[in-house]
Amino acid sequence: MVLLLLAVQITTAQLEVSEKSSAATSDSFFQDQEPIAMQLKFSTKDIKKNTNDSTYISSTLLIQNRERSWDTLKIKLRARGNHRRQNCYYAPLKVKLKKKATKATMLEGNTKLKLVLPCLLQKDKDDLVIKEFMAYKLYEIISPYHFKTRLANIEFEEEIRSRIKKHNLKAILIEDIDKVAERHKGRAMSRKVHPLQQDDLASLQNAFFQFLIGNTDFSTRGGHNQKLLFVENKYVCIPYDFDMSGLVNAPYATVSGIENMNSYITEVTQRAYKGYKRDDKLLQDVRQKYIASKDGIFAVVDGLEQFFQNPLLFAEAKDFIDDFFEIMESDKKFEKYIVDRTRTK
């Protein structure tokens, strides 16, 4: 009996060490913020037509390691995102890998990832990806509950019948929600929880962030472009998919019809606050935290300037964020655009 208990204790300890090692390895990929070089090959037409939430196609991913040689990984891919699948040339992707296949590669510990590609074949397509990446990096400053991301430079060979068309694309790799939950010792939830039952502080941080980037294409009530985490006995929504925001200002972006936002504003570059009523003191505390984070936020913005091909789009993004702080720093504007717009139901 003693030997059996000892064996169970050893096995449990080994599993805990294995889980911690896997998490650390997974995190190390996202801690390195140098854009990763990748090669992909598939048919954009087939992946949009023949995949869904449970159906994938098989493909091969080549990823450049630290020695500048290439690791080859067998992967499964599917298109995701209803709007982008229907309206974009490149659909955003869900990538699945077997744990064994990632061992001793740059992606060790990551078996599920999202891959955000440009939407359209247009001149500034990569800069729009950089602006969406900027939004993810800004939220890292604001909240501990966020998705880790990394830029990628992709050599994409598009299969078009019997020929190959080559593209060079900027893309965003996004960790899976299960990794976020693992990092915070929480659980990813599939159920819906009313916003007023969600953590007040995290909810305000999220709502202010969506206002910062000028995004209306989300719902903390319906779970649209939000993942729900249960951590430390509280519910926390984590935002993602920011291509419809005013910060990105994509040519295809429209004001969301969710909660009748399109009856309040007509352009994505117009801000509309969607946060729920919270304690007044906490509202002001979060406001001051944002103001105190201003230098850090602009440091992130300036750090990404090097990746822009069009300086005008970088300046546009920076000005848009500066407009947010004009509202935050003015009592009159804060009252008008935030306090007077808070929701009660």
C-alpha positions as a Markdown table, in Angstrom:
| # | Residue | x | y | z |
|---|---|---|---|---|
| 1 | Met | 0.0 | 0.0 | 0.0 |
| 2 | Val | 2.8 | 2.4 | 0.9 |
| 3 | Leu | 4.6 | 1.5 | -2.4 |
| 4 | Leu | 1.4 | 2.2 | -4.3 |
| 5 | Leu | 0.9 | 5.6 | -2.7 |
| 6 | Leu | 4.5 | 6.5 | -3.4 |
| 7 | Ala | 4.1 | 5.5 | -7.0 |
| 8 | Val | 1.0 | 7.7 | -7.3 |
| 9 | Gln | 2.8 | 10.6 | -5.7 |
| 10 | Ile | 5.8 | 10.2 | -8.1 |
| 11 | Thr | 3.5 | 10.0 | -11.1 |
| 12 | Thr | 1.6 | 13.1 | -10.0 |
| 13 | Ala | 4.8 | 15.0 | -9.5 |
| 14 | Gln | 6.1 | 13.9 | -12.9 |
| 15 | Leu | 2.9 | 15.1 | -14.5 |
| 16 | Glu | 3.1 | 18.5 | -12.8 |
| 17 | Val | 6.7 | 18.9 | -13.9 |
| 18 | Ser | 5.8 | 17.8 | -17.4 |
| 19 | Glu | 2.9 | 20.3 | -17.5 |
| 20 | Lys | 5.1 | 23.2 | -16.2 |
| 21 | Ser | 7.8 | 22.3 | -18.7 |
| 22 | Ser | 5.3 | 22.3 | -21.6 |
| 23 | Ala | 3.9 | 25.6 | -20.5 |
| 24 | Ala | 7.3 | 27.2 | -20.1 |
| 25 | Thr | 8.3 | 25.9 | -23.6 |
| 26 | Ser | 5.1 | 27.2 | -25.1 |
| 27 | Asp | 5.6 | 30.6 | -23.5 |
| 28 | Ser | 9.2 | 30.9 | -24.7 |
| 29 | Phe | 8.0 | 30.9 | -28.3 |
| 30 | Phe | 5.9 | 34.0 | -27.6 |
| 31 | Gln | 8.5 | 35.7 | -25.3 |
| 32 | Asp | 10.7 | 36.0 | -28.4 |
| 33 | Gln | 9.2 | 38.8 | -30.4 |
| 34 | Glu | 11.4 | 38.6 | -33.5 |
| 35 | Pro | 9.1 | 37.9 | -36.4 |
| 36 | Ile | 9.2 | 34.2 | -37.2 |
| 37 | Ala | 9.8 | 33.0 | -40.7 |
| 38 | Met | 7.3 | 30.4 | -42.0 |
| 39 | Gln | 6.4 | 28.6 | -45.3 |
| 40 | Leu | 2.9 | 27.4 | -46.1 |
| 41 | Lys | 1.2 | 25.7 | -49.1 |
| 42 | Phe | -2.5 | 25.1 | -49.6 |
| 43 | Ser | -5.5 | 26.2 | -51.7 |
| 44 | Thr | -7.3 | 29.3 | -50.4 |
| 45 | Lys | -10.4 | 28.2 | -52.3 |
| 46 | Asp | -10.4 | 24.7 | -50.9 |
| 47 | Ile | -9.8 | 25.7 | -47.3 |
| 48 | Lys | -12.7 | 28.2 | -47.4 |
| 49 | Lys | -15.0 | 25.7 | -49.2 |
| 50 | Asn | -14.1 | 22.4 | -47.5 |
| 51 | Thr | -13.4 | 23.2 | -43.9 |
| 52 | Asn | -15.6 | 24.1 | -40.9 |
| 53 | Asp | -15.4 | 24.0 | -37.1 |
| 54 | Ser | -14.7 | 20.2 | -37.1 |
| 55 | Thr | -13.2 | 19.6 | -40.6 |
| 56 | Tyr | -9.6 | 20.3 | -41.4 |
| 57 | Ile | -7.3 | 19.8 | -44.4 |
| 58 | Ser | -3.8 | 18.3 | -44.0 |
| 59 | Ser | -0.8 | 20.4 | -44.9 |
| 60 | Thr | 2.9 | 21.0 | -44.0 |
| 61 | Leu | 4.4 | 23.9 | -42.2 |
| 62 | Leu | 8.0 | 24.9 | -42.4 |
| 63 | Ile | 9.3 | 27.1 | -39.6 |
| 64 | Gln | 12.8 | 28.6 | -39.3 |
| 65 | Asn | 14.5 | 27.7 | -36.1 |
| 66 | Arg | 17.2 | 29.7 | -34.1 |
| 67 | Glu | 20.0 | 28.1 | -36.2 |
| 68 | Arg | 18.3 | 29.4 | -39.3 |
| 69 | Ser | 17.5 | 26.0 | -40.6 |
| 70 | Trp | 14.0 | 24.8 | -41.3 |
| 71 | Asp | 11.8 | 22.5 | -39.2 |
| 72 | Thr | 9.1 | 20.6 | -41.0 |
| 73 | Leu | 5.8 | 19.9 | -39.2 |
| 74 | Lys | 2.7 | 18.1 | -40.3 |
| 75 | Ile | -0.3 | 20.2 | -39.5 |
| 76 | Lys | -4.1 | 20.4 | -40.0 |
| 77 | Leu | -5.8 | 23.6 | -41.1 |
| 78 | Arg | -9.2 | 25.1 | -41.3 |
| 79 | Ala | -10.7 | 28.5 | -42.1 |
| 80 | Arg | -12.3 | 30.4 | -39.2 |
| 81 | Gly | -14.2 | 33.6 | -38.8 |
| 82 | Asn | -17.6 | 34.0 | -40.6 |
| 83 | His | -17.0 | 37.5 | -42.1 |
| 84 | Arg | -13.5 | 37.0 | -43.2 |
| 85 | Arg | -14.2 | 33.6 | -44.7 |
| 86 | Gln | -16.9 | 35.1 | -46.8 |
| 87 | Asn | -15.3 | 38.4 | -47.7 |
| 88 | Cys | -11.6 | 38.0 | -47.6 |
| 89 | Tyr | -9.1 | 36.5 | -50.1 |
| 90 | Tyr | -7.2 | 34.9 | -47.3 |
| 91 | Ala | -9.3 | 33.5 | -44.5 |
| 92 | Pro | -7.8 | 33.5 | -41.0 |
| 93 | Leu | -6.8 | 30.0 | -40.0 |
| 94 | Lys | -6.9 | 27.5 | -37.1 |
| 95 | Val | -3.8 | 25.4 | -36.9 |
| 96 | Lys | -3.6 | 22.0 | -35.1 |
| 97 | Leu | -0.4 | 20.1 | -34.5 |
| 98 | Lys | 0.3 | 16.8 | -32.7 |
| 99 | Lys | 2.3 | 17.3 | -29.5 |
| 100 | Lys | 4.9 | 14.8 | -30.6 |
| 101 | Ala | 5.4 | 16.7 | -33.9 |
| 102 | Thr | 6.3 | 19.9 | -32.1 |
| 103 | Lys | 8.9 | 18.4 | -29.9 |
| 104 | Ala | 12.3 | 20.0 | -30.2 |
| 105 | Thr | 10.9 | 22.6 | -32.6 |
| 106 | Met | 10.2 | 26.3 | -32.2 |
| 107 | Leu | 6.5 | 25.4 | -31.6 |
| 108 | Glu | 7.1 | 22.9 | -28.8 |
| 109 | Gly | 4.2 | 22.9 | -26.4 |
| 110 | Asn | 1.8 | 24.6 | -28.9 |
| 111 | Thr | -0.7 | 22.2 | -30.4 |
| 112 | Lys | -3.4 | 24.7 | -31.3 |
| 113 | Leu | -2.8 | 28.2 | -32.8 |
| 114 | Lys | -4.7 | 30.9 | -34.6 |
| 115 | Leu | -3.0 | 32.4 | -37.7 |
| 116 | Val | -4.3 | 35.8 | -38.8 |
| 117 | Leu | -3.5 | 36.6 | -42.5 |
| 118 | Pro | -4.2 | 39.8 | -44.4 |
| 119 | Cys | -7.7 | 40.0 | -45.7 |
| 120 | Leu | -7.5 | 41.3 | -49.2 |
| 121 | Leu | -5.0 | 41.5 | -52.1 |
| 122 | Gln | -4.2 | 45.2 | -51.7 |
| 123 | Lys | -1.2 | 47.5 | -51.4 |
| 124 | Asp | -1.3 | 48.1 | -47.7 |
| 125 | Lys | -2.5 | 44.6 | -46.6 |
| 126 | Asp | 0.5 | 43.9 | -44.4 |
| 127 | Asp | 0.2 | 47.2 | -42.6 |
| 128 | Leu | -3.3 | 46.4 | -41.6 |
| 129 | Val | -2.0 | 43.2 | -40.0 |
| 130 | Ile | 0.6 | 45.2 | -38.1 |
| 131 | Lys | -2.1 | 47.5 | -36.8 |
| 132 | Glu | -4.2 | 44.5 | -35.6 |
| 133 | Phe | -1.0 | 43.1 | -34.0 |
| 134 | Met | -0.6 | 46.5 | -32.3 |
| 135 | Ala | -4.0 | 46.1 | -30.7 |
| 136 | Tyr | -3.0 | 42.7 | -29.2 |
| 137 | Lys | 0.3 | 44.2 | -27.8 |
| 138 | Leu | -1.5 | 47.1 | -26.3 |
| 139 | Tyr | -3.9 | 44.9 | -24.4 |
| 140 | Glu | -0.8 | 43.1 | -22.9 |
| 141 | Ile | 0.0 | 46.4 | -21.1 |
| 142 | Ile | -3.6 | 46.8 | -19.9 |
| 143 | Ser | -4.6 | 43.4 | -18.6 |
| 144 | Pro | -2.7 | 40.3 | -17.3 |
| 145 | Tyr | -5.5 | 38.3 | -19.0 |
| 146 | His | -4.6 | 38.4 | -22.7 |
| 147 | Phe | -3.6 | 36.3 | -25.7 |
| 148 | Lys | 0.1 | 36.1 | -26.4 |
| 149 | Thr | 1.0 | 36.9 | -30.0 |
| 150 | Arg | 3.9 | 36.9 | -32.4 |
| 151 | Leu | 4.4 | 38.3 | -35.9 |
| 152 | Ala | 5.3 | 36.0 | -38.7 |
| 153 | Asn | 6.7 | 36.5 | -42.2 |
| 154 | Ile | 5.1 | 33.8 | -44.4 |
| 155 | Glu | 6.2 | 32.6 | -47.8 |
| 156 | Phe | 2.8 | 31.3 | -49.0 |
| 157 | Glu | 2.5 | 29.1 | -52.0 |
| 158 | Glu | -1.1 | 29.2 | -53.1 |
| 159 | Glu | -2.3 | 26.2 | -55.0 |
| 160 | Ile | -4.5 | 27.3 | -58.0 |
| 161 | Arg | -5.5 | 24.2 | -60.0 |
| 162 | Ser | -2.2 | 23.0 | -61.6 |
| 163 | Arg | -0.1 | 26.1 | -60.8 |
| 164 | Ile | 1.4 | 27.8 | -57.8 |
| 165 | Lys | 1.1 | 31.5 | -57.0 |
| 166 | Lys | 3.6 | 32.8 | -54.5 |
| 167 | His | 2.8 | 35.4 | -51.8 |
| 168 | Asn | 4.9 | 37.1 | -49.1 |
| 169 | Leu | 2.6 | 38.0 | -46.2 |
| 170 | Lys | 2.8 | 39.4 | -42.7 |
| 171 | Ala | 0.7 | 37.3 | -40.2 |
| 172 | Ile | -0.1 | 37.0 | -36.5 |
| 173 | Leu | 0.3 | 33.8 | -34.5 |
| 174 | Ile | -2.0 | 33.7 | -31.5 |
| 175 | Glu | -1.9 | 31.2 | -28.7 |
| 176 | Asp | -4.9 | 29.0 | -27.8 |
| 177 | Ile | -7.2 | 30.0 | -25.0 |
| 178 | Asp | -6.3 | 26.7 | -23.2 |
| 179 | Lys | -2.7 | 28.1 | -22.9 |
| 180 | Val | -4.1 | 31.3 | -21.4 |
| 181 | Ala | -6.1 | 29.3 | -18.9 |
| 182 | Glu | -3.1 | 27.1 | -18.1 |
| 183 | Arg | -0.9 | 30.1 | -17.4 |
| 184 | His | -3.4 | 31.6 | -15.0 |
| 185 | Lys | -4.4 | 28.3 | -13.4 |
| 186 | Gly | -8.0 | 28.9 | -14.6 |
| 187 | Arg | -10.5 | 27.3 | -17.0 |
| 188 | Ala | -11.7 | 28.3 | -20.4 |
| 189 | Met | -15.5 | 28.4 | -20.4 |
| 190 | Ser | -17.9 | 27.8 | -23.2 |
| 191 | Arg | -21.0 | 29.0 | -21.4 |
| 192 | Lys | -22.3 | 32.6 | -21.5 |
| 193 | Val | -22.2 | 34.8 | -18.4 |
| 194 | His | -24.0 | 38.1 | -18.2 |
| 195 | Pro | -21.5 | 41.0 | -18.2 |
| 196 | Leu | -22.7 | 42.3 | -14.8 |
| 197 | Gln | -21.7 | 38.9 | -13.3 |
| 198 | Gln | -18.2 | 39.2 | -14.8 |
| 199 | Asp | -15.3 | 40.7 | -12.8 |
| 200 | Asp | -15.7 | 44.5 | -12.6 |
| 201 | Leu | -12.0 | 45.5 | -13.0 |
| 202 | Ala | -11.3 | 43.1 | -15.9 |
| 203 | Ser | -14.6 | 44.2 | -17.6 |
| 204 | Leu | -13.7 | 47.9 | -17.3 |
| 205 | Gln | -10.2 | 47.3 | -18.6 |
| 206 | Asn | -11.7 | 45.4 | -21.6 |
| 207 | Ala | -14.4 | 48.1 | -22.3 |
| 208 | Phe | -11.9 | 50.9 | -22.2 |
| 209 | Phe | -9.5 | 49.0 | -24.5 |
| 210 | Gln | -12.3 | 48.5 | -27.0 |
| 211 | Phe | -13.0 | 52.2 | -26.9 |
| 212 | Leu | -9.3 | 52.9 | -27.3 |
| 213 | Ile | -9.0 | 50.9 | -30.5 |
| 214 | Gly | -12.5 | 52.0 | -31.6 |
| 215 | Asn | -14.0 | 48.5 | -31.8 |
| 216 | Thr | -17.7 | 47.7 | -31.7 |
| 217 | Asp | -17.4 | 44.3 | -33.2 |
| 218 | Phe | -17.6 | 42.3 | -30.0 |
| 219 | Ser | -20.1 | 41.3 | -27.3 |
| 220 | Thr | -19.2 | 40.3 | -23.7 |
| 221 | Arg | -22.8 | 39.2 | -23.4 |
| 222 | Gly | -23.0 | 37.0 | -26.4 |
| 223 | Gly | -19.4 | 36.0 | -26.5 |
| 224 | His | -18.7 | 37.5 | -29.9 |
| 225 | Asn | -14.9 | 38.0 | -30.3 |
| 226 | Gln | -14.5 | 37.3 | -26.6 |
| 227 | Lys | -13.2 | 34.2 | -24.8 |
| 228 | Leu | -14.5 | 33.6 | -21.2 |
| 229 | Leu | -12.0 | 32.5 | -18.5 |
| 230 | Phe | -12.9 | 31.4 | -15.0 |
| 231 | Val | -9.9 | 32.3 | -12.8 |
| 232 | Glu | -9.5 | 33.1 | -9.1 |
| 233 | Asn | -13.2 | 32.6 | -8.6 |
| 234 | Lys | -14.2 | 35.3 | -11.2 |
| 235 | Tyr | -15.3 | 35.4 | -14.8 |
| 236 | Val | -13.0 | 37.3 | -17.2 |
| 237 | Cys | -13.6 | 38.0 | -20.9 |
| 238 | Ile | -10.5 | 38.1 | -23.1 |
| 239 | Pro | -10.9 | 40.0 | -26.4 |
| 240 | Tyr | -9.6 | 39.0 | -29.9 |
| 241 | Asp | -10.1 | 39.8 | -33.6 |
| 242 | Phe | -9.7 | 43.5 | -34.0 |
| 243 | Asp | -9.8 | 43.9 | -37.8 |
| 244 | Met | -13.1 | 45.8 | -37.7 |
| 245 | Ser | -11.7 | 48.5 | -35.3 |
| 246 | Gly | -11.1 | 52.1 | -36.1 |
| 247 | Leu | -7.4 | 51.6 | -35.2 |
| 248 | Val | -7.0 | 49.1 | -38.0 |
| 249 | Asn | -9.4 | 51.0 | -40.3 |
| 250 | Ala | -9.6 | 48.3 | -42.9 |
| 251 | Pro | -11.3 | 49.2 | -46.1 |
| 252 | Tyr | -13.9 | 46.4 | -45.6 |
| 253 | Ala | -14.6 | 47.3 | -41.9 |
| 254 | Thr | -18.2 | 48.3 | -41.0 |
| 255 | Val | -19.8 | 49.4 | -37.7 |
| 256 | Ser | -21.2 | 46.4 | -36.0 |
| 257 | Gly | -24.9 | 45.9 | -35.9 |
| 258 | Ile | -24.5 | 44.2 | -32.4 |
| 259 | Glu | -26.5 | 46.2 | -29.9 |
| 260 | Asn | -27.6 | 48.7 | -32.6 |
| 261 | Met | -24.1 | 50.3 | -32.7 |
| 262 | Asn | -24.7 | 51.2 | -36.4 |
| 263 | Ser | -27.6 | 53.5 | -35.3 |
| 264 | Tyr | -25.2 | 55.4 | -33.1 |
| 265 | Ile | -22.1 | 55.8 | -35.2 |
| 266 | Thr | -21.6 | 55.4 | -39.0 |
| 267 | Glu | -17.8 | 55.0 | -39.3 |
| 268 | Val | -15.5 | 52.6 | -37.5 |
| 269 | Thr | -13.2 | 55.6 | -36.8 |
| 270 | Gln | -15.9 | 57.0 | -34.6 |
| 271 | Arg | -15.8 | 55.7 | -31.0 |
| 272 | Ala | -18.7 | 54.3 | -29.1 |
| 273 | Tyr | -18.4 | 53.0 | -25.5 |
| 274 | Lys | -20.0 | 49.7 | -24.8 |
| 275 | Gly | -19.1 | 49.1 | -21.2 |
| 276 | Tyr | -21.6 | 48.3 | -18.5 |
| 277 | Lys | -22.4 | 50.4 | -15.4 |
| 278 | Arg | -19.8 | 49.8 | -12.6 |
| 279 | Asp | -18.7 | 51.4 | -9.4 |
| 280 | Asp | -17.9 | 55.1 | -10.0 |
| 281 | Lys | -14.7 | 55.0 | -8.0 |
| 282 | Leu | -13.5 | 51.9 | -9.9 |
| 283 | Leu | -14.4 | 53.6 | -13.2 |
| 284 | Gln | -12.2 | 56.6 | -12.3 |
| 285 | Asp | -9.4 | 54.3 | -11.0 |
| 286 | Val | -9.3 | 52.5 | -14.4 |
| 287 | Arg | -9.3 | 55.8 | -16.2 |
| 288 | Gln | -6.3 | 57.0 | -14.2 |
| 289 | Lys | -4.5 | 53.7 | -14.8 |
| 290 | Tyr | -4.9 | 54.2 | -18.5 |
| 291 | Ile | -3.6 | 57.7 | -18.3 |
| 292 | Ala | -0.6 | 56.5 | -16.2 |
| 293 | Ser | 0.0 | 53.8 | -19.0 |
| 294 | Lys | 0.1 | 56.4 | -21.7 |
| 295 | Asp | 3.9 | 56.4 | -22.1 |
| 296 | Gly | 4.0 | 52.7 | -22.1 |
| 297 | Ile | 1.3 | 52.5 | -24.7 |
| 298 | Phe | 3.0 | 54.9 | -27.1 |
| 299 | Ala | 6.3 | 53.0 | -26.5 |
| 300 | Val | 4.6 | 49.9 | -27.9 |
| 301 | Val | 3.2 | 51.9 | -30.8 |
| 302 | Asp | 6.6 | 53.5 | -31.6 |
| 303 | Gly | 8.3 | 50.1 | -31.4 |
| 304 | Leu | 6.2 | 48.8 | -34.2 |
| 305 | Glu | 6.9 | 51.6 | -36.6 |
| 306 | Gln | 9.8 | 49.7 | -38.1 |
| 307 | Phe | 7.4 | 47.1 | -39.6 |
| 308 | Phe | 5.1 | 49.6 | -41.5 |
| 309 | Gln | 5.6 | 49.9 | -45.2 |
| 310 | Asn | 3.4 | 53.0 | -45.4 |
| 311 | Pro | 4.4 | 55.8 | -42.9 |
| 312 | Leu | 1.0 | 57.4 | -43.4 |
| 313 | Leu | -0.8 | 54.3 | -41.9 |
| 314 | Phe | 1.5 | 54.4 | -38.9 |
| 315 | Ala | 0.8 | 58.1 | -38.3 |
| 316 | Glu | -2.9 | 57.4 | -38.7 |
| 317 | Ala | -2.8 | 54.7 | -36.0 |
| 318 | Lys | -0.7 | 56.9 | -33.6 |
| 319 | Asp | -3.1 | 59.9 | -34.0 |
| 320 | Phe | -6.1 | 57.6 | -33.4 |
| 321 | Ile | -4.6 | 56.5 | -30.1 |
| 322 | Asp | -3.7 | 60.1 | -29.2 |
| 323 | Asp | -7.4 | 61.0 | -29.7 |
| 324 | Phe | -8.3 | 58.4 | -27.1 |
| 325 | Phe | -6.1 | 60.1 | -24.5 |
| 326 | Glu | -7.7 | 63.5 | -25.2 |
| 327 | Ile | -11.0 | 62.0 | -24.0 |
| 328 | Met | -9.4 | 60.3 | -21.0 |
| 329 | Glu | -7.6 | 63.4 | -19.9 |
| 330 | Ser | -10.7 | 65.7 | -20.2 |
| 331 | Asp | -13.3 | 65.5 | -17.5 |
| 332 | Lys | -15.9 | 67.0 | -19.9 |
| 333 | Lys | -15.2 | 64.6 | -22.7 |
| 334 | Phe | -14.9 | 61.6 | -20.4 |
| 335 | Glu | -18.3 | 62.4 | -19.0 |
| 336 | Lys | -19.8 | 62.7 | -22.5 |
| 337 | Tyr | -18.2 | 59.7 | -24.2 |
| 338 | Ile | -17.8 | 57.3 | -21.3 |
| 339 | Val | -20.0 | 58.0 | -18.2 |
| 340 | Asp | -23.1 | 59.0 | -20.1 |
| 341 | Arg | -22.8 | 56.0 | -22.4 |
| 342 | Thr | -22.5 | 53.2 | -19.7 |
| 343 | Arg | -25.0 | 50.4 | -20.1 |
| 344 | Thr | -27.3 | 49.0 | -17.4 |
| 345 | Lys | -28.7 | 46.1 | -19.3 |
